[in-house]
């Protein structure tokens, strides 16, 4: 078993997204922040993360029409393929919460946290298996 710190991929797409760098350092987690999902997916192929943190936006039938229900679908399909044991933490504005069930029906979510995020909830999600 490796003694390397757990790896967190943090995909920042919302202005409300918390800065996880200090919390990850405190919890002895390796933190990598990405401003674009495609960069996170490319990095995932090289080194699978233990945690994936991302902002959720429901599609409302616009540019996510068809197979995708949100902005996270493609990213989470990559997680299933390249990091199947990664724990997925989804951050969402309270107005988006009613739609999280649709995402949870497709993907195993470790935690869902309302934005602005409560530091105690973030700590609990990142410190738990």
C-alpha positions as CSV (number, residue, x, y, z in Angstrom):
1,X,0.0,0.0,0.0
2,X,1.3,3.4,-0.9
3,X,2.1,6.1,1.6
4,X,1.5,8.9,-0.9
5,X,-1.1,11.4,0.1
6,X,-4.5,11.1,-1.4
7,X,-4.9,13.2,-4.6
8,X,-7.7,15.7,-4.9
9,X,-8.7,17.0,-8.4
10,X,-10.6,20.3,-7.8
11,X,-12.4,21.6,-10.8
12,X,-13.3,25.3,-10.2
13,X,-16.1,26.6,-12.4
14,X,-18.1,28.8,-10.0
15,X,-17.2,32.1,-8.4
16,X,-18.6,30.6,-5.2
17,X,-16.2,27.6,-5.4
18,X,-14.2,27.5,-2.2
19,X,-10.4,27.6,-2.2
20,X,-9.5,24.0,-1.0
21,X,-5.7,24.5,-1.0
22,X,-5.4,25.2,2.7
23,X,-7.9,22.5,3.8
24,X,-6.1,19.9,1.6
25,X,-2.7,20.9,3.1
26,X,-4.2,20.6,6.6
27,X,-5.6,17.1,5.8
28,X,-2.3,16.1,4.1
29,X,-4.0,15.7,0.7
30,X,-2.3,16.6,-2.6
31,X,-4.4,19.3,-4.2
32,X,-4.6,20.0,-8.0
33,X,-6.9,22.8,-9.1
34,X,-8.2,22.9,-12.7
35,X,-10.2,25.7,-14.4
36,X,-11.2,23.4,-17.2
37,X,-12.7,20.0,-17.1
38,X,-10.8,18.8,-20.1
39,X,-7.5,19.5,-18.4
40,X,-8.6,17.5,-15.4
41,X,-9.7,14.6,-17.6
42,X,-6.3,14.6,-19.4
43,X,-4.5,14.6,-16.0
44,X,-6.8,11.8,-14.8
45,X,-5.6,9.5,-17.5
46,X,-2.0,9.9,-16.2
47,X,-2.7,9.8,-12.5
48,X,-6.2,8.9,-11.2
49,X,-7.4,11.1,-8.3
50,X,-8.8,9.8,-5.0
51,X,-11.3,12.7,-4.8
52,X,-12.9,14.8,-7.5
53,X,-14.6,18.1,-6.5
54,X,-16.7,19.9,-9.0
55,X,-19.4,22.5,-9.4
56,X,-22.8,21.3,-10.6
57,X,-25.0,23.1,-13.1
58,X,-28.2,21.5,-14.4
59,X,-28.8,21.7,-18.1
60,X,-32.4,23.0,-18.2
61,X,-32.6,21.6,-21.8
62,X,-30.2,24.1,-23.3
63,X,-26.7,23.1,-24.5
64,X,-26.9,19.9,-22.4
65,X,-29.8,18.5,-24.4
66,X,-29.7,14.9,-25.2
67,X,-27.6,12.4,-23.2
68,X,-26.2,14.9,-20.7
69,X,-28.2,16.4,-17.9
70,X,-25.5,18.7,-16.4
71,X,-22.1,20.2,-16.9
72,X,-20.5,17.3,-15.0
73,X,-21.7,14.3,-17.0
74,X,-18.7,14.0,-19.3
75,X,-16.2,14.6,-16.5
76,X,-17.9,12.0,-14.3
77,X,-17.9,9.4,-17.2
78,X,-14.2,9.9,-17.4
79,X,-14.0,9.4,-13.6
80,X,-15.9,6.1,-14.0
81,X,-13.4,5.0,-16.6
82,X,-10.0,6.3,-15.4
83,X,-10.6,6.7,-11.6
84,X,-13.4,4.3,-10.7
85,X,-12.6,4.4,-7.0
86,X,-12.5,8.2,-6.8
87,X,-14.9,9.8,-4.3
88,X,-17.0,12.5,-6.1
89,X,-17.9,15.6,-4.2
90,X,-20.4,17.9,-5.9
91,X,-20.9,21.5,-5.0
92,X,-24.1,23.2,-6.0
93,X,-26.0,26.4,-5.4
94,X,-29.2,25.8,-3.4
95,X,-31.3,26.5,-6.5
96,X,-29.6,23.6,-8.3
97,X,-30.1,21.1,-5.4
98,X,-33.5,19.8,-6.7
99,X,-31.7,18.4,-9.8
100,X,-28.9,16.6,-8.0
101,X,-31.0,13.5,-7.8
102,X,-30.8,13.1,-11.5
103,X,-27.0,13.2,-11.3
104,X,-27.0,10.8,-8.4
105,X,-29.1,8.4,-10.4
106,X,-26.2,8.2,-13.0
107,X,-23.1,8.5,-10.8
108,X,-22.1,7.4,-7.3
109,X,-21.7,10.7,-5.3
110,X,-19.6,10.7,-2.1
111,X,-21.1,14.0,-1.0
112,X,-23.2,17.0,-2.1
113,X,-22.6,20.3,-0.5
114,X,-24.5,23.6,-1.0
115,X,-22.6,26.7,-2.1
116,X,-21.3,28.7,-0.4
117,X,-19.7,25.7,1.1
118,X,-19.6,25.1,4.9
119,X,-16.0,24.4,5.8
120,X,-17.0,21.6,8.3
121,X,-18.9,19.8,5.5
122,X,-15.9,20.1,3.2
123,X,-13.6,18.8,5.9
124,X,-15.9,15.8,6.6
125,X,-16.2,15.0,2.9
126,X,-12.5,15.1,2.3
127,X,-11.6,13.3,5.5
128,X,-14.0,10.3,5.0
129,X,-13.7,7.2,3.0
